[in-house]
């Protein structure tokens, strides 16, 4: 299984007690988290392919089922065309068809794996800016990332860049205490860009390895708030043009196709470099990952299937595609 983080060469050895759970444990959580989506696809397969061949009629029904799973019409059509091109014999079982379909989905997702490569240069920490719409899970994701990084012996600071919601700052402070990382806030600062710059200075002065910057949730259609968000990387770049090193967009899987417009708007504003997709355990439309990957061409850094720290793990196309279709 892939890691969310790649370690720099000079990094100290990890503490195994704090590392994420085993691959077996993660697969069990992934299976459980995707259960709603898997059940929907399983019911479709039972209705479509039992005692029926892969032909024009069943492929049309499969395409409808994939669209219902939020793959979107173009992606559903591509997948069905690829399955039809295999010219499977009439005696092919539904399980074998699932295996073929899983391989097709895996191939379409193979380009979008990625990890955060933690490096330091010019005495700068590795700076990660995190953004997304309201309720997508930004603060929780930052807390989980911070805790996993701390478990690998990185010195981490998290900055409370949500200057609107006191609850968000309080939640981040709790995550910082839980993970044993440093928390930074300035209650008298209302400009998120100014706070991010101050946090960067503090992280440099404290010789931190990683700075994670939270931002307030905002709708992609709110132009004023999106411009406020776009100011943050511009201000950080004044310290060093390479900053931020990573711009991570948090997407709520339950948003479905609306996530595609979110990717477009946030990428235009802050130059998104990677995605984290949360709440896959709360939707029957986990297939939305496919059109997101196809349209954005951005790496999926991690996916979330629950509230626990180990429920956020690196994205593996093979594991995801097989669990999506109920294949162990």
C-alpha positions in Angstrom: 0.0 0.0 0.0 1.2 3.5 -0.8 2.0 6.1 1.9 0.6 9.5 2.0 4.1 10.9 2.7 7.4 10.3 1.1 10.3 10.9 3.5 13.2 13.1 2.8 16.6 11.3 2.9 17.7 13.0 6.1 14.5 12.3 8.1 14.8 10.4 11.4 13.5 6.9 11.5 9.8 6.5 12.2 8.3 5.4 15.4 6.4 2.2 14.5 3.9 2.5 17.3 2.4 5.6 15.8 2.4 4.5 12.2 -1.0 3.9 10.4 -2.6 0.5 10.8 -1.7 -2.5 8.7 -2.8 -2.9 5.1 -5.2 -5.6 6.2 -6.9 -3.3 8.6 -7.1 -0.5 6.1 -8.7 -2.8 3.5 -11.3 -3.8 6.0 -12.1 -0.2 6.7 -12.1 0.7 3.0 -14.5 -2.2 2.3 -16.8 -1.0 5.2 -16.5 2.6 4.1 -17.5 1.8 0.5 -20.3 -0.4 1.5 -23.1 1.9 0.3 -21.6 2.3 -3.1 -20.7 -1.4 -3.3 -24.2 -2.5 -2.5 -25.6 -0.3 -5.2 -23.2 -1.8 -7.8 -23.8 -5.4 -6.5 -27.5 -5.1 -6.9 -27.0 -3.8 -10.5 -24.8 -6.7 -11.4 -27.3 -9.2 -9.9 -30.0 -7.6 -12.0 -28.0 -7.2 -15.2 -25.6 -10.1 -15.7 -27.0 -13.2 -14.0 -27.6 -15.7 -16.8 -27.2 -12.9 -19.4 -24.2 -12.2 -21.7 -22.2 -9.0 -22.1 -24.0 -7.6 -25.1 -25.5 -4.3 -26.2 -28.5 -4.6 -24.0 -26.7 -5.4 -20.8 -24.0 -2.8 -21.5 -26.7 -0.2 -21.8 -28.1 -1.2 -18.5 -24.7 -1.2 -16.9 -24.1 2.3 -18.2 -27.2 3.5 -16.5 -26.1 1.8 -13.2 -22.7 3.5 -13.4 -24.3 6.9 -14.0 -26.4 6.3 -10.9 -23.2 5.7 -9.1 -22.1 9.2 -10.0 -19.5 8.2 -12.6 -21.0 10.7 -15.0 -22.3 9.9 -18.5 -18.9 10.3 -20.4 -17.0 8.1 -17.9 -19.8 5.5 -17.8 -19.8 5.3 -21.6 -16.0 4.9 -21.8 -16.0 2.1 -19.2 -18.8 0.2 -21.0 -17.1 0.6 -24.3 -13.9 -0.8 -22.9 -15.8 -3.8 -21.4 -17.6 -4.4 -24.6 -14.4 -4.4 -26.6 -13.2 -7.4 -24.5 -15.8 -9.5 -26.3 -16.3 -11.8 -23.3 -17.8 -15.2 -24.1 -21.5 -15.9 -23.0 -20.4 -18.2 -20.2 -18.5 -15.4 -18.4 -19.8 -15.3 -14.8 -20.9 -12.1 -13.1 -17.8 -12.3 -10.8 -15.5 -12.6 -13.8 -17.2 -9.5 -15.3 -16.6 -7.7 -12.1 -12.9 -8.6 -12.3 -12.7 -7.3 -15.9 -14.5 -4.1 -14.9 -12.3 -3.6 -11.8 -9.2 -3.8 -14.1 -10.7 -1.2 -16.4 -11.4 1.2 -13.5 -8.0 0.6 -12.1 -6.4 1.5 -15.4 -8.4 4.8 -15.6 -7.2 5.7 -12.1 -3.6 4.6 -12.4 -2.4 8.1 -13.3 -3.8 9.8 -10.2 -1.8 8.3 -7.3 0.5 10.7 -5.5 2.2 11.4 -2.2 3.4 14.5 -0.4 7.2 14.5 -0.6 8.4 16.2 2.6 11.5 18.2 1.8 13.2 21.2 3.3 15.2 23.8 1.5 16.5 27.3 2.3 15.6 26.6 6.0 11.9 26.6 5.0 9.5 24.1 6.4 7.4 22.0 3.9 4.3 24.2 3.6 0.9 22.7 2.9 -2.1 24.9 2.3 -5.5 23.2 2.7 -8.7 24.5 1.2 -12.3 23.4 0.3 -15.9 24.3 0.7 -17.7 24.4 4.0 -18.1 21.1 5.7 -15.8 19.2 3.4 -13.6 18.0 6.3 -10.6 20.3 6.1 -9.9 20.8 9.8 -10.4 17.1 10.6 -8.1 16.1 7.6 -5.4 18.5 8.8 -5.6 17.0 12.3 -5.2 13.5 10.9 -2.3 14.5 8.6 -0.6 16.2 11.5 -0.9 13.2 13.7 0.4 10.9 11.1 3.4 13.2 10.4 4.2 13.5 14.1 4.1 9.7 14.3 6.9 9.7 11.7 9.0 12.1 13.8 8.4 15.2 11.8 8.1 18.5 13.8 4.7 19.8 12.7 3.0 23.2 13.2 -0.7 23.7 12.2 -1.9 27.2 11.6 -5.5 28.2 12.3 -6.1 30.1 9.1 -9.9 30.0 9.4 -10.4 33.5 10.8 -14.2 33.3 10.6 -15.2 30.4 12.8 -14.0 30.1 16.4 -15.2 26.5 16.4 -12.8 25.6 13.7 -9.9 27.1 15.7 -11.0 25.2 18.8 -11.3 22.0 16.8 -7.8 22.4 15.3 -6.4 23.1 18.8 -7.8 19.9 20.0 -6.3 18.0 17.1 -2.9 19.6 17.8 -3.0 18.6 21.4 -4.1 15.1 20.6 -1.3 14.7 18.0 1.4 16.4 20.1 2.0 19.1 17.4 2.3 22.8 17.7 -0.7 25.0 17.2 -0.5 28.6 15.9 -3.2 31.2 15.9 -3.5 35.0 16.1 -6.9 36.1 17.4 -6.4 39.7 16.5 -5.6 39.0 12.9 -8.6 38.7 10.5 -6.7 38.6 7.2 -6.0 34.9 6.4 -3.0 35.7 4.2 -1.4 37.8 7.0 -2.0 35.0 9.5 -0.4 32.4 7.1 2.6 34.7 6.7 3.0 35.1 10.4 2.7 31.3 10.9 5.4 30.8 8.3 7.8 33.1 10.2 7.0 31.2 13.4 7.6 27.9 11.7 10.9 29.1 10.3 12.0 30.5 13.7 11.1 27.2 15.4 12.8 25.1 12.8 9.7 23.0 12.0 9.7 20.4 9.3 6.1 20.9 8.2 3.6 23.8 8.3 -0.1 22.9 7.7 -2.3 25.9 7.0 -6.0 25.6 7.5 -8.4 27.9 5.6 -12.0 28.9 6.0 -14.6 26.9 4.1 -16.1 28.8 1.2 -18.4 28.2 -1.8 -16.6 28.2 -5.1 -19.2 30.6 -6.4 -18.3 33.3 -3.8 -15.9 35.4 -5.9 -14.9 37.7 -3.0 -14.0 34.8 -0.7 -12.2 33.0 -3.5 -10.1 36.0 -4.1 -9.3 36.2 -0.4 -8.2 32.6 -0.6 -6.0 33.3 -3.7 -4.2 36.0 -1.8 -2.7 33.4 0.6 -0.3 31.7 -1.9 0.6 35.1 -3.4 1.7 36.4 0.1 3.6 33.2 0.9 5.4 33.4 -2.4 6.9 36.7 -1.3 9.0 34.7 1.2 10.0 32.2 -1.4 8.5 31.6 -4.9 8.2 27.9 -4.2 5.6 28.4 -1.5 3.3 26.8 -0.8 4.9 23.5 -1.6 1.6 21.8 -1.8 -2.0 23.1 -2.2 -4.4 20.4 -1.2 -8.1 20.6 -1.9 -10.5 18.6 0.3 -13.5 17.2 -1.5 -16.6 15.7 0.1 -17.6 12.6 -1.8 -21.2 13.2 -0.9 -21.2 16.3 -3.1 -21.2 14.1 -6.2 -20.8 15.8 -9.5 -20.7 19.3 -7.8 -17.1 18.3 -6.8 -16.0 18.7 -10.4 -16.9 22.4 -10.3 -15.2 22.8 -7.0 -11.9 21.4 -8.4 -12.1 23.8 -11.4 -12.7 26.9 -9.2 -10.2 26.1 -6.5 -7.5 25.1 -9.0 -8.0 28.4 -10.8 -7.7 30.3 -7.5 -4.8 28.6 -5.7 -3.2 26.1 -8.1 -4.3 22.9 -6.5 -1.5 20.2 -6.5 -3.4 17.3 -5.0 -6.8 16.1 -3.7 -8.1 14.5 -0.6 -11.5 12.9 -0.9 -13.4 12.5 2.3 -16.7 10.9 3.5 -16.7 8.0 1.1 -18.4 6.1 3.9 -21.4 8.4 3.7 -22.3 8.1 0.1 -23.6 5.5 -2.4 -21.9 7.5 -5.2 -18.2 6.7 -4.5 -17.7 6.3 -8.2 -17.4 10.1 -8.4 -13.7 9.6 -7.9 -13.4 8.5 -11.6 -14.7 11.7 -13.3 -12.8 13.8 -10.7 -9.6 12.0 -11.6 -10.3 12.1 -15.4 -11.2 15.8 -15.5 -8.7 17.2 -13.0 -5.7 15.0 -13.8 -4.6 15.8 -10.3 -3.1 13.2 -7.9 -5.4 11.9 -5.2 -3.2 12.2 -2.1 -5.6 10.3 0.2 -9.2 9.2 0.8 -11.2 9.1 3.9 -13.7 6.4 4.9 -14.5 7.4 8.5 -13.7 9.6 11.5 -10.7 7.8 12.9 -7.1 8.8 12.2 -6.5 5.5 10.4 -9.6 6.1 8.2 -7.5 8.5 6.1 -5.0 6.7 4.0 -3.2 6.9 0.7 -5.2 6.2 -2.5 -4.5 2.9 -4.2 -6.3 2.5 -7.5 -6.3 -1.3 -7.4 -7.6 -1.5 -3.8 -10.2 1.1 -4.5 -11.5 -0.4 -7.7 -11.8 -3.9 -6.3 -13.5 -2.8 -3.1 -15.8 -0.6 -5.1 -17.0 -3.7 -7.0 -17.1 -5.9 -3.9 -14.0 -8.0 -4.8 -11.8 -9.1 -1.9 
